[in-house]
Amino acid sequence: MPDPQTTPQPSYPTDPTTPGQQPIQPGKPPEPLEPQEVPGQPIPTPPPAALP
């Protein structure tokens, strides 16, 4: 398997872990970095009693 640095890179980075680098899919909004867009559903927060 050739070194990924020696292989020709695609027109866009394929690393999904890099924020803002993922290719924009047509007809689909970019995925938010934080689960803020949850209509009618509050962000689930762990209760303090669950901590050891």
Number of C-alpha atoms within 10 A of each C-alpha: 4 6 6 8 7 7 9 7 10 7 7 10 11 12 10 10 8 9 10 12 12 15 13 12 8 7 6 7 8 12 12 10 8 6 9 10 11 8 6 6 8 10 10 6 6 8 7 7 6 6 6 4
